[in-house]
Amino acid sequence: MSVATWAEHDGVPVLHLSALEALGGVRAMFAGRHGGVSRRWGDGLNWSLSVGDPPEHVRENRRRTLATLGLGPGEAVMAGLVHGTRVAAVELDATTADDVRVIPDTDGLITDRRGLALIITAADCVPVYLYDPVRRVIGMVHAGWRGTVAGIASAAVRAMTARYGCDPADIHAAIGPSIGPCCYEVDEPVAGPVRRYFGEHAPALLRPSPREGRHMLDLWAANRLDLASAGVGQVHVAGVCTACNRDRFFSHRAEAGGAGRGAAVIVLC
């Protein structure tokens, strides 16, 4: 079975993390570039208020995305990203709000609430989806390079264990669309922290770049290693590079900082 498959819902194309959804009881998807109303990117489905998009366009994009899951904005919570390691347990009730609620200063969200969508936005950073089908707990993690070398993915697993009694061996993870090792060139200020955090495994994560003093960083493999260090053995990698696929995804790197933001969404059903 494929790790991820495309589907279109009322004109909104989304990538389903089918390896997780096949377990039952969960919906996991990534809404990419198209199907919205952001004029700057044509029919852009931008989720971010910080890239110059009118707020009314962003709210409509969020509404359209969540409607593909039969949810409204008040049934969703988004992480207010800071490239850190804070993981928040979300135990809020649904509301009739016309926009998604934001948990500030947070890069990881976990919950056992059915029908409450957890969301992070991204345009190259790695979305890590977590699902424990035994305890019925989900998580969503934002792992850019800073979060990756700080262990945000493993921190979320530990939070699921501490808060909800999850066994890491029961947790399935999926690494969603993000910049791949084919396109993510980094310099020594990034490579150094990778070496310090991953130690003997770092050489496998940093391939030589054609440009002197630079490296090609594999964030997919890095997060897989971090999850394994927390006891997660079931990690599904979509293998979809956002920079290679600008026709379907926003890419901060490929668009020289001019990208919108897609949405990674997971919800218990």
N, C-alpha and C positions, 0 to 999 in steps of 0.2 A: 504494500500500500504506500502511496505517496505521502510524504511528510506534510505537504501543503498543496492545496488545490484552489483554483480560481472559481468564483461564482459571481453572478450579477443579480442584485436585488433591487428592483425598481430603478434601474439606471445607475446604481452604485456598485462598481466592481470591488470585490473584497477577496483577499487571500485567506482561506480557512486553514488553520493549523489542524489538518485532518487527522494527524497521528494522535493528537489529544482528544479531538471530538469523537474518534472511534471508540474511546473508552466509555463513552456514555455519560450523561449528566452534566456536560459542560459545552459551552460554545467559546471558541477562541479564534480570533481573526485579526487581520491587519488591513485597515482601509488606507489605500494609497493615494494616488495623485488626482484621479478623475471622479466625476459624479457629483461635484458640488457647484457652488455659485461664485467662487473667488475669481474675479475677472482678471486679476494679475497673472493667473496661471490658466487662462481659458475657462474650462469648467472645473477649476481646482477645488479639491476637497480639503483645503487647509484647515487645521484645527487650532492654530496658534494665534493668540492675540498680540504677539510681540514681533510680528514681521510686517506690520503696516497694512494688514487686511482690515477692512471695516468690521467692527464688532458684530453687526447684524449679519454679515456674510459668514463669519465664524460660527455664530449661534445656529444658523441654518445648516451649515455643514455638519455640525455636531448632531443636530436633530435628525438629518437624513441618515447619517451613519448608524445611530442608535436604533432608528426605525427598522433597519435591516434585521435587528434582533427582537423586534417587537417591544422595544423599550423607549421611554421618554428620557429627556435630560435629567430629570429629578431622580432617576433610577441608576445614575452613574456617578462615579467619583474618579477624579483625575489627580495624579501626583504632581505637585508643584516642584519641578525638578531643580536640583542644585548640584548635581554630580557628586552626591555624598553617599552615605551608607545608612541613612535613617529609613527604617521600615515601619510603617504604620498599620496597625490592625484596624480595619474599618468595620464598624458595627452600627451603621446609620440606617434609619428607616427611609423608605422612598418618600419623595415629596412631589409637589406639582410645579417645582421650579422650572423656569424656561431656559436654564443653562446648567451645565454640569458643575457640581461642587468640586472645589480644589482643596487638597490637603497640602498646606505649605511646607516648604523645606523638606521634601520627601522624595526618595527615588525608588521606594518599594512599597507595595500595598498588598495586604493579605486579608482574607475574610472567609467566614463560613456562612455568610448570608446568601440565601438563594435569591436570584433575580436582581442582584446588585452588581453592576458592571464595574470592573477595575480597569483603568486606562492610563497608559503613558503615551506621550507624543514623541515622535522621533523623525529624523531625516538623515540617517546614517548610524546613529547609536543603536546598540543591540537591545531589542525587547526580549526579555526572558519570561516565558509563560510557565507557571507552576501549577500542578494539579495533583492532589491526593484523592484518588477515587474511594479510598477506604474511609477516611475521616471526613470526606466531602469538604475540602478546603482548597482555595485557589490563591494564587499570588501573581503579581505582575511587577516586573523589575525593569528599570532603565539603567543600562550598563554601557556608558561611553568608556573611553579608555581610563578615565580617572576612577569611575565607579568599578570598573573591572579590576584594576590593580588595588583597589581598596576592599574588594571582596563583597560587593553588594549582593551578588547572586547567592553566595553561601550564607550571607547574613539573613537573607529572606527565608532560606531553608531553616536556619536555626530559630527564626522568629515563629515560623509555622509549628515547629516542634514545641517551643516553649509555650506558645499561646493556646494552641489547639490540640496538642498531644500527638502530632503527626510523627510517623516513623519515616525518616528520609528514604528508606528502602522502598516505601510505597509511593513516593513522589515521582511523577513523570514531569519532565521539563521539555520545552520546545524553544529553540532559538529562532526568532523570526527574521524577517527581511531587515538587512542592515548592510553596512559597507563590508565587502569581503576582503580576504587576503590578496585578491587580485588587484585591488585599487587603493588599499589603505596604506599609503606611504607615510612613515613617521620619522622624526629625527631623534637624536640622542636624548633630549629631555623627556621624551616619551619612552624610548627603549630602556632607559635606565630604571625607572620604576617597574617596568615589566620584568626585568631581570631580578630585581630585588624581591618582588612578590612571588614569582614563579620559580625562582632558583634554577635547579638543574633542568627544568622543563622549558625554560625560556628560549633556548636555541631553536626549538621546534616551532616556536610562535613567531620568531623574527627571521624571516628570510632576507638575504641581501637584496637591496634595491639596485637597479642599474646606476643610480646616482650615488656618488661617494658619500659616506657618512650617514646614509639613510637606510631604512629597513621597511619591509612589507609585514605589517602586523596582522596576525590572524586572531581577531576578537572572538570568532566562533569557537575555535579550539581553546582559547583562553578561558572563556566562560564555561565551556564543558569541563575543563580541568577544575575550575573553582567549584562547580556543582559536585563533581566527583569527590572533592576534598571534604564536602559536607555529607557524603554518603548517598548522593543521588546517582544511581547507575543507569537510569533510563532517560537519556537525553536525545531528543530528535532535533536535527539541524535542518532547517529549510534550505539552506545553501543558496539563498537568493540575495544577490548584491544590489543594493539600492543605487550605487553609482553606475553600475553597468546597465541598469534598467530604468533610466530616467523617463522613459515613455510611460511607466507605470507607478513610479515612486518619486518622492522628493528626495534630493540628495544635497546636503549642505556642502559637501566637498566638491562634487561635480558641478554645482551651480554657483560656486564661489561665494557662498554665504547668502545667496538670494533665494533660498528655497522656502517653501511652506513646510508644514509638519503633518505627517500622517499619524494615524491613531492605532495603537495596539490595544485590543480589547479582549477581556476574558470575563465570563459570567457563568455562575452555576445555574442550571435549569432543572 
